[in-house]
């Protein structure tokens, strides 16, 4: 990466609906093209309603996702849900106000209310392209929430299950599961060949539970999904879940060994981060290695 790119920050986080792919009958994904801060976005069609999973970042991306969903849905009603509150996944939701029923889990709603404006401000510092995408963003609260671990949405001839476990990557991570088709949308609980995103920003935000996160990944593997749509990266199968789980277990153990030997977080970062990077040469976003090491150093 050259100095100009580092100064300017990431590229524009533009959702590109022309990349929409039907991964199964009536199940479409607008893929992220491995562009930073662009998520994989789902559009799931039933006989009566269409479910949209995530919106991308900012009102212009939200409008593009809404247009793509409306083109598929026709006159069917739209439902929007988010995998979690982070800006690249849900800060386009304002485009769906009055156009769709917006449904979050209760923890996700509460975390958005608590942290949403702070994350909006933080992301605007990431560079001009990201700041431009977030211009005029308005945070949107849901029309409905569900309490507890799960809810089912009858789209007409197709059921979508929304499940949450409490704090892991965030307080309100949510997967979308199509049980008949065995298709899983993971949000940022799993990325494909991308180092797991550890939003470890103490004291402002330290709401991560990596041990629970690993347990969730194991549970998701046990569901034996046929298709896994990660929060970011290429679509695949359960090997995506296994790779993330294995990485996290291995890293936590290696950090714990060094903490037991009396090393502090920064010395462990200096020693271990280059090794981890070299072991995963085809994984993106290596900046998250350091955050993960500091997290595990704190909890070891």
C-alpha positions, 0 to 999 in steps of 0.5 A: 500500500502506498503512502497516498492510499494510507493517507486517503483511507479505504476506497469508497464502500460502494454496494454494487447491485450489479453483482447480485447472485442467486445462490439458491432459488429465491435467495440472492446475495449482493456480494461484497467484491472483497471491498473493505467496509462493504458487507454481503447483503441478502435478499430472500424471497417468499410468496408473500414477503421479501427479507433483506439482510443488511443495507451497506453503509450510508443512505446512498447504499441503502437506496441501492439495496432498497431498489434491488429488493423492490425490483425482486419483490414487486408488490410484496411487502419488505422486511429489513433485518440487520446482522448487528449494529455496525455502520457498514452493515446497517447505516443505510436503514433510513432508506427503508423507513416507510418502505419496509418493516424493520426488525431487530433483536432487542440487544441490537436495538439497545446497542445501536441506541447506546453506541450508534452516534459514536460509531458514526463519528468514528467511522467518519474519521476513516477517510474521505470516501467513508465520510462521504458515504456516511454524509446525511446518515440518520440512525433508524430504530426498528419498527419491531423487536424480538426478545429472547433467543430467536424468532421466525418469519413466515415469508410465505412458503419459506421460513427465515429464522433469526437467532441471537446469543447475546454478547460475542462480536457485539452485544446483539449479533444475529444470524439469519437461517433458512432451515429448509435450504440450510443457508446461513447468513453469519454477519461478522461472526464469520468472515471468509479469509479475513481476520476476525473483526475484534472491535476491542476499543476499551474503555469506549467499547469492550463488549466482546466475548470471544469464548462465547463467539467460539461456542456460537461458531461450533453451534453453527457448524453443528447446524450443517449449513449447505451454504454459508454467507459470511459477513465479508468475503466469498460465499462457501460452506461450513469450512468458513466457520471452522477456519474462524473458530480454529484461528480464534482458539489457536490465537487465544492459547498462544496469547495465554502462554505468553501472558503466563510467561509474564509478557505484556500485551504490546510485547506479545503483539510485536512478537506474535502478530508477524507470525500470525500474518505469515501463517495466513498469507491469503487473509485480508485485514491483518490490522485486526490481528493486533486488536485480537491479541490485545483482547486475549491479553486482557482476558487471559 
